[in-house]
Amino acid sequence: RRHTRCSRDWSSDVCSSDLALHTLGLPALTEQVLWFAGMSAVIGAVARPALDFRVRHWAGTIAMGVGVFVLWVGPDQLFPGYRAHWLLSNSITGHVAAGLPEAERSNIAVLLLRGLRASLIVPIVEELFWRAWLMRWLIQPDFSKLPLGAYAPQAFLIVAALFAVEHGPYWDVGLATGILYNWWMVRTKSLGDLILAHGITNACLSLYVVAAGKWEYWA
């Protein structure tokens, strides 16, 4: 989906890189290749020591990923026009509009790379930022002394609220998603489980976007 804020797929750093590439006016395929390669290089160079892809709760994590996808698209399916309500779409949250330009929607390479970035790169970046770092840093600035999944009510709620704000006119499902992902981190204490859950959600959403033509879910 598209709105004046970064979409649910991106952290602030990812969104900034996306906007920078748009500003250059590059062809869609070139933009996707540069974005994917650039972010992969950054993750490999900067974040590799913090990464742990081990999954400890396969069934629950898969269910979480699929469940959050259903949560994300459910309100719009059940209540057409729901997203246009002034509480969701306004000058502060932004407005929903189609994501990819129409000319790009039949380009298989662009769609594939766009889906891969949402399913593989974004979950790593966002989970490192929101739940591996920020939720611990809000409890204790020297966050490395705390285990993953450390819980404090204030930190839990702040991260969920900020996650909601990041998602503009989708702030309602963004808030619910933030709460669920936060809870799963507290429950599993596993970065790998959160990356997988987030990746499954985004993969399902990407398939839904292309199959149903719901381009508003891609910014």
N, C-alpha and C positions, 0 to 999 in steps of 0.2 A: 504494500500500500504506500501511498505517497501523501505526505503532509509537511507542514513547515518545520516540524521537529524531525530528529532522526527516528527511523522506524524501529520496531522491536528487534530487528535482526542485528542492530549495531550498538556497540559501546561508543562513547564520545570520540575516542581515537579512530575507530574504524569509520565513523561517520565523517570525520574531518578528511580522511584520505579519500573517501568517496566523492566529497564535494570538490576537492582539489582536482581530481581527474575530470569531473564534469566541467569544471571551469576551463580546462585546456581544450575542450571541444574535440576530443579524440573520437574516432569511430567506436561504436559500441563494443565490437569484439576486442579491439586493442585495449580499451578501457578495462574490460573484464580480465583479460590476460595479465595486464599490469597490476591490477588490484590483487588478483589471486597470487601471483608470483611475489609481489612486494610484501604482502602480509605474511605469506609463508616464510619468507626470508627473515622478517622481523621476529616472528615467533621462534624460529630456529636459533636466531642469534641472541635474542634477549630473554625469552621466556622458557627456553628448554630446561634449565635447571629446576624450575618449579613444576614442570609438567609430570603428571602421573596418570596414565591412561588405564590403570587397572580397574576393572569393574567388579564390585563385590556383591551386588544384588541385581542380577540380570533381570529376573522376572519383574520385580518392582520397578526397576529403572525403565524398562521398556514400556510398562503400563503407564508410568508417569509421563513419558514422552508422548505417547499416543493420547493420553487423557488431556494433557495440556493443549494439544492440537485441537481436539474436540471442543474444549473450553474456548479456544480462540475463535473458531468459526461458528460455534453454536448460536450465539445471540443474533448474529446477522441472518442465519438460516431460519431461526424461529420467528424473528420479528423484523421483516423487511423494512428498511428505512430507519431502523433503530439507531444506527450510527450517526444519523443526521440531527439527532436531538441536540439542543443547544448546550447541554451539559458535557457533551462529548466533542462536538465540532463547533469551535468558536475561535475568536481571534487569539486566544491564549494557547489552546491545545493544537490549533491547526485544523485543516480540513482534509478529508479523504479524497483522493483522486487516483486515477490509474497510474501505475508505476512505470512500466516500460513503454516507450513510444511505440505506436502501433507497427511501425516498420520493422521493429526489432523482434516482434513476437513470433515470427516464423523462422527466425535464425536459430537453428538447432544448437550451434556452438555457443551462442550467447546465452541461451536458456540453460544449457548444461553447466557452463561456468558459473552462471548466476545461482543455480541450484547448489552447486558444489561449495561455493563460498558461504552460502547460508547454512549448509549442513555440516561442513567440516571446519572452516576457519572461524566463523562467528561464534560458535559454541565455545571454542577454546578461549578466544579473547574475552568474551563476556563472563564466562565462569571464573577465569583468572581475576578479572577486575571486581565483579560484584560479590562473589561468595568466597573466593579464596583469599582476596585481599581486603576489600572494603568492610565486609561484615566483621572481620577480625580487627582491623585497624580502628574501627569505631569503639571497640571494647578496650583495646590497648594499642597505643601507637607503635610499640615494639611488637608488631603482630606476629613475628616469627616465633615468639615464645608461646603462642597459643596454638592448639591443634586445629586442623580444619574442622568446621562444624561447631566451634565454640559458640555458646549461646548466651545472649543477653537480650532481654525484651526490647530495649531501646534500639540497639543496633539492628536487630531483626526487622523492626518496623520501619526504621529509616531506610534501609536498603530496599525493602518492598515498595515504599513510597517513591523513592527515587527511580526505581525500575519502572513504576507506573508513569511518572512524569516523562521519562524517556520516550514513551510510546504514544505521545500526543493524543489524538482522538480515540485511540485504543487503550486509554489509561485504565479503564475499568477491568478489562481482561489482563492488562499488563500488571495491575495490582494483584489480581488473583494468581497470576503466573509467578510473580515475585514471591508471594507468600508460599506457594507450593514448592518452588525450587529452593527457597531458603529452608523450608521444613525438611526437604529431602537431604540437603547438605547436613543439617543438624542430625538427622536420622542416620545417614550413611557415613558421614565424615569422610567422604571420598570424592575427590575431584573427578576421577574417571567416571563415576556414576553420573555426576552432574553434566559433564561434557556429553556423555552418551544420551541422556534424557533430552538435553537441549538440542542435540543433533537430530534425534528422532523427530522431535516436534517440528524443527525447521525443514527436515526432509519431507515430512508429511504435508506441511504447508506449501512447500515448493511444488510438489506433485499436484496438489489441489489447485494452486494458482494456474498451472499450465493446463491441466485437464478441464477445469471448469471456467477458465478465462477470467478468474477473479484477480486481475492485475493490481487491484488496489491493495492487496496484501504484500506487494513488493514495492519498496521505495526506489 
